Amino acid sequence: MAGVATRRLEIDALRTLWAVREQGGVTRAATALGMSQSAVSHKIRRLEASLGCDLLARRPNGPNFTPAGDELLGYAQRILGLHDEAVLSLTRTSITGRIALGLTEDTTCSELARILGRFHHLHPNVTVRTRVRMSLALQDLLLAGELDAAILLVFAHDVRPSDLVLFRESLRWVKSPDWALPASGPLPFLSFSEDCFYRRWAYDVAQDDGLVLETVFECSSAVGIVTGVAAGLGIALLNNRHVTQDIEVIEEGLPDPPGIAYVVRRARNTRNPVLDALVAEIKADIGRFGGLRIAG
């Protein structure tokens, strides 16, 4: 067995391992990284051979990673962060300016926070003014010229060619497992505020299908909606990652929700070299890690 001094952790292999974790499996990681599945598996096996231990569990319906794999992921995140920060620091150009940036509440708890923090560290003369709003409000601010760019949520069919897609996801109708849809009358509906485009879509398609929704619970957080649904207060539309063991997906009887996507959307005709640098940094991070994860 090779000695410790002869073992190496290759950056590309660590990045591939991290992509498997972020994407939830080898196949999805391969797609996100633009590699073949066999190439991803080969990189992981070389890493395992170098360390002399298994990193992936490789059993159906089991966790993706062994205890050794989970331990290495903790190191990988720090190693990759320092590696990329060093490269950026040594190749950066000095920039000065301001950015008016919009974020949704859930993206403030995502990996974007790490990227924004690193950007601030590398470019201390750049001022980023951030406004946190719901996606429809951010779109209005973009149109009004009050933001240079926003990181927001849109339906998949509304993604523009100029948008930078960070993350794609499914939208689900959900209810409590112990609660049955009423045979007649309005369907009790739990939603975010009236500025939520999920809610607007739900009311529009329900009307088209001859259904009636009645908002009985309004909350600004996904956690609150999940709690209300689990308690049997009614139905809701939630991102797939918010579906917990306490609630279930409604598979039939309601219109199929469209896909959704988190995007970086710039204001029209915005020319800002500082914003160009930030968007390039986000785009590079997507390329390195095969996409970005939004916190659940």
RAWOKA-V341619 format. One record per helix or strand of 2 or more residues. SS is the DSSP state (H for helix, E for strand). FROM is the first residue (numbers start at 1). TO is the last residue. If there is no record, write none. Layout:
SS;FROM;TO / SS;FROM;TO
This chain:
H;4;6 / H;11;23 / H;26;33 / H;37;51 / H;67;91 / E;97;103 / H;106;109 / H;111;122 / E;126;132 / H;135;143 / E;149;155 / H;156;158 / E;164;169 / E;171;176 / E;187;191 / H;197;208 / E;213;218 / H;222;230 / E;235;239 / H;240;242 / E;247;249 / E;260;266 / H;273;289
